Amino acid sequence: MGSGAPGWKTGRMSDTSSDATAPADTTAPAASPGSGAARPAVVLDVWCELQCPDCRGALADLRALRERYGDRLELRLRHFPLDKHRHAFAAAQAAEEAAEQGRGWEYVEAVLERVEELDRTGEPFLVQVAGELGLDAEEFDTALIDGRHILIVDADQAEGKAIGVTGTPTYVIGGERLDGGKSQEGLRERVEEIADRLLAEAS
């Protein structure tokens, strides 16, 4: 998501299908012979929300996956704000603004690491974190007021609901949906199994 972490992208930056009922393709197109392009990446869609303690708990697994696979695994942040978290929708918009300013992943990590502050403070905290990261905080404030990223968040949420996402974090890789909202035990290992299989098939 943004330049802060190669391989992490937001819904805005992903190739999402206009058919919200169809799960996203989880393997990138194969490179044409002689093109010199890198090996096709496997795509891991991560439905997440920034006010979710379970998503904070998933950060270690996501970092480990990025460390293990590098450019071979494309992590795509997909927004799924939950009704029970009143600041989650604004936080999703803020994440998109951070991506627009080139520091999306750093921003997502910074907010998730301080979920309790987001709970207490709401939108002012989202703008505060932007300033702490050296982003244009005034533009963040304006983006949250004018709602320029709402359609992106809505589209992600609609696609998530269409494929059966009910909580966060939820992972989709190789056509398999893995629900981490109840328990994340063993999920990273399952993601690695699927990723290894897809990479082997693509080689």
Protein Blocks (a to p, Z undefined) as FASTA:
>chain_A
ZZklghiacfklpccdfblkbccdfbdcdddehklpacddddddddddfkbfklmmmmmm
mmmmmmmnmmmlccdddddddfklmklmmmmmmmmmmmmnopmmmmmmmmmmmmmmmmmn
ommlmmmmmmmnopafklmmmmmmnopmmmmmmmmmmmmmmnopabdcdddeehiacdfk
locghklmmmmmmmmmmmmmmZZ
